[in-house]
């Protein structure tokens, strides 16, 4: 009985404290713990690819977030589908893994209501081969592994055009729409999920693979061993922070500012000096 009375007294005291503060606030439905008074901390849950996105967020969390009144919880994703699903379902406050063309394709396909920040960094797409030391050594009719993600597939085809393997690839082309004139050497394509492409390099039937840079880094490949690399200047594929449209969470906007700070740009340049990851303002 004393324990019950104590619990009731504690509940009454809490209720009186709320009444004294005029507290009839409705709990927020956001995953973020938004601050309502000076000195409080806003907690953000951010989804990201492990490398380089999560590494960049870790730098912000450990070096910049505290002074900005942020606490950043990072959830890592190894694919390109779940981070947007988690953001739409409000499991995340924001995500950081994608570029604008991919986001636009996802909005068109899934009807997401998302807003994108400015580009934070660029990861140049690269062509690798375990069989051939140069692009010139790739034979006619060779099999090339490439992502089945449409926006990045077009990007990969443009890289193959840059390498001289394809000709005049039109906008929004896919491996299924390439004509004989665009693919005069009759290359075959092995389409698969972007996170699986790197594994295709060990397939004896595959001559080369077009790999997204974050999977290059995760797999521990040496970017300097790529036989072709995407241009950086004028590259529209900068990765950026994305959040739900209409979400006025001040913490998300503060994180967007921090990701474009000089400190973050310097961290990217110092951590990936070979140009595997490049600041978006470079």
C-alpha positions in Angstrom: 0.0 0.0 0.0 2.7 2.6 0.8 4.2 2.0 -2.7 0.9 2.6 -4.3 0.3 5.8 -2.4 3.8 7.0 -3.3 3.1 6.3 -7.0 -0.2 8.2 -6.9 1.5 11.1 -5.1 4.2 11.2 -7.8 1.6 11.2 -10.5 -0.3 14.1 -8.9 2.9 16.1 -8.5 3.8 15.6 -12.1 0.3 16.7 -13.2 0.5 19.8 -11.0 3.9 20.7 -12.4 2.5 20.5 -15.9 -0.5 22.7 -14.9 1.8 25.2 -13.3 3.7 25.4 -16.6 0.5 25.8 -18.6 1.5 22.4 -20.2 -1.1 21.1 -22.6 1.5 20.4 -25.4 0.8 17.7 -27.9 3.7 15.2 -28.3 5.5 15.5 -31.6 5.0 12.8 -34.2 8.5 13.4 -35.6 11.4 11.1 -34.9 13.3 14.2 -33.9 13.3 15.4 -30.3 13.0 19.1 -31.2 14.3 21.6 -28.6 11.7 23.9 -27.1 14.0 25.9 -24.8 17.4 27.4 -24.9 20.1 24.9 -24.2 18.1 21.8 -25.1 19.4 19.4 -27.7 17.7 18.3 -30.9 18.1 14.6 -31.7 18.1 13.7 -35.4 17.9 10.2 -36.8 19.7 10.1 -40.2 20.0 7.2 -42.6 23.2 6.9 -44.7 25.3 4.6 -46.7 28.3 3.3 -44.7 31.0 5.0 -46.8 31.5 7.9 -47.2 28.2 9.2 -46.0 28.1 7.7 -42.5 31.8 8.7 -42.1 31.1 12.3 -42.9 28.1 12.3 -40.5 30.3 10.8 -37.8 32.7 13.7 -38.3 29.9 16.2 -37.9 28.5 14.4 -34.9 31.9 14.2 -33.1 33.2 17.7 -34.0 30.4 20.1 -34.9 27.0 18.9 -33.7 27.4 19.6 -30.0 28.0 23.3 -30.5 25.1 23.5 -32.9 22.7 21.9 -30.3 22.4 18.6 -32.2 22.7 15.0 -31.3 22.9 12.8 -34.5 21.9 9.1 -34.5 23.2 7.4 -37.7 21.5 4.4 -39.2 23.5 2.7 -41.9 21.9 1.2 -45.0 23.6 -1.0 -47.6 21.1 -0.5 -50.4 19.4 2.4 -52.2 15.7 1.5 -51.5 15.2 1.3 -47.8 16.6 4.7 -46.8 13.8 6.5 -48.7 11.1 4.1 -47.4 12.3 4.7 -43.9 12.2 8.5 -44.4 8.7 8.3 -45.8 7.5 6.3 -42.9 9.1 8.8 -40.4 11.6 6.3 -39.1 14.2 8.8 -40.1 14.3 12.6 -40.0 16.6 12.8 -43.0 18.7 10.6 -45.2 22.1 11.1 -46.9 23.0 8.7 -49.7 21.6 9.8 -53.0 22.0 12.3 -55.8 19.3 14.4 -57.4 18.7 12.3 -60.6 18.1 9.2 -58.4 15.9 11.1 -56.0 13.8 12.5 -58.9 13.4 9.0 -60.3 12.2 7.7 -56.9 9.8 10.6 -56.5 8.3 9.8 -59.9 8.1 6.1 -59.2 7.0 6.1 -55.5 5.3 9.5 -55.1 7.6 10.6 -52.2 7.2 14.1 -51.0 10.8 14.9 -50.3 13.0 18.0 -50.4 16.7 17.9 -51.2 19.5 20.1 -49.9 22.5 21.2 -51.9 25.2 18.7 -53.0 27.6 17.8 -50.3 30.1 15.6 -52.1 30.7 13.8 -55.4 31.8 10.1 -55.8 33.1 9.6 -59.3 31.8 6.4 -60.9 34.5 4.1 -62.0 35.1 1.1 -64.4 37.0 -1.8 -63.0 38.3 -5.1 -64.5 40.0 -8.1 -63.0 40.7 -9.4 -66.5 42.0 -6.4 -68.5 44.6 -3.8 -67.6 43.1 -1.1 -69.8 39.9 -0.1 -71.7 41.7 -0.9 -75.0 42.1 -4.5 -73.9 38.3 -5.1 -73.5 37.3 -7.3 -76.5 34.2 -6.9 -78.7 31.2 -8.7 -77.3 32.6 -8.5 -73.8 30.2 -8.7 -70.8 30.0 -5.6 -68.6 28.3 -5.6 -65.2 26.2 -2.5 -64.5 23.6 -1.4 -62.0 19.9 -1.9 -62.7 19.1 1.4 -61.1 18.0 3.5 -64.1 19.5 6.9 -63.2 22.9 5.4 -62.3 22.7 3.0 -65.3 22.5 6.0 -67.7 25.4 7.5 -65.8 27.4 4.3 -66.2 26.6 4.2 -69.9 28.0 7.7 -70.3 31.1 6.6 -68.5 31.5 3.8 -71.1 31.0 6.4 -73.8 33.8 8.5 -72.3 36.0 5.3 -72.4 35.3 4.9 -76.1 33.3 1.7 -75.6 29.9 3.2 -76.6 29.0 6.0 -79.0 26.6 9.0 -78.6 24.6 7.6 -75.8 21.3 9.5 -75.7 19.7 11.0 -72.6 17.9 8.5 -70.4 19.3 5.5 -72.4 19.3 2.1 -70.8 21.1 -1.1 -71.7 17.8 -2.3 -73.3 17.4 0.7 -75.5 20.9 0.9 -76.9 21.0 0.6 -80.7 23.7 -1.1 -82.8 25.0 2.4 -83.6 25.3 3.3 -80.0 26.8 -0.1 -79.1 28.8 -0.9 -82.2 31.1 -3.5 -80.6 28.2 -5.6 -79.3 28.8 -5.5 -75.6 26.6 -7.6 -73.4 25.4 -6.2 -70.1 24.8 -8.0 -66.8 22.3 -5.9 -64.8 22.1 -6.3 -61.0 21.5 -4.3 -57.8 24.1 -1.6 -57.3 25.4 -3.2 -54.1 26.0 -6.5 -56.0 27.8 -5.1 -59.0 31.2 -5.2 -57.2 30.8 -8.9 -56.6 30.3 -9.5 -60.3 34.0 -8.7 -60.9 34.9 -12.2 -59.7 32.5 -13.8 -62.2 34.6 -15.4 -65.0 31.9 -14.4 -67.5 32.3 -10.7 -66.7 35.0 -8.6 -68.3 34.4 -5.3 -66.5 32.1 -3.6 -64.0 30.8 -0.1 -63.6 30.8 0.5 -59.8 29.4 3.3 -57.7 32.1 4.8 -55.5 30.6 4.1 -52.1 30.6 0.4 -52.9 34.2 0.7 -54.2 35.2 2.1 -50.8 33.1 -0.4 -48.8 34.7 -3.3 -50.8 38.2 -2.0 -50.2 39.0 -1.6 -53.8 41.9 0.7 -54.8 40.3 3.5 -56.9 43.6 4.0 -58.6 43.2 0.6 -60.2 40.1 1.7 -62.1 40.6 1.6 -65.9 38.2 4.6 -66.4 36.8 7.3 -64.1 33.9 9.7 -64.4 34.7 13.4 -64.8 34.2 15.6 -61.8 33.8 19.1 -63.4 30.1 19.8 -64.1 29.1 16.5 -62.5 25.3 16.6 -61.6 25.6 13.6 -59.3 26.5 15.2 -56.0 25.1 13.5 -53.0 22.9 15.5 -50.6 20.8 15.5 -47.5 17.1 14.8 -48.1 14.1 15.3 -45.8 10.3 15.2 -45.9 8.7 18.2 -47.7 7.0 20.5 -45.2 9.1 19.3 -42.2 10.2 22.5 -40.5 12.5 20.6 -38.1 15.2 23.2 -37.3 17.7 20.5 -36.6 17.5 19.2 -40.2 18.3 22.7 -41.4 21.2 23.1 -39.0 22.6 19.7 -40.2 22.3 20.9 -43.8 24.3 24.0 -42.9 27.0 21.9 -41.1 27.4 19.6 -44.1 28.4 22.6 -46.2 30.8 24.0 -43.7 34.5 24.5 -44.4 35.3 21.9 -41.8 33.4 19.2 -43.6 34.9 20.1 -47.0 38.4 19.9 -45.4 37.6 16.6 -43.8 36.5 15.1 -47.1 39.6 16.4 -48.9 41.9 15.1 -46.2 40.2 11.7 -45.7 40.0 10.9 -49.4 43.1 12.7 -50.9 43.1 10.5 -54.1 39.8 12.1 -55.2 37.6 9.1 -54.4 35.2 11.5 -52.7 35.2 15.2 -53.6 33.5 18.1 -51.8 30.5 19.3 -53.7 31.9 22.8 -53.9 35.2 21.7 -55.3 
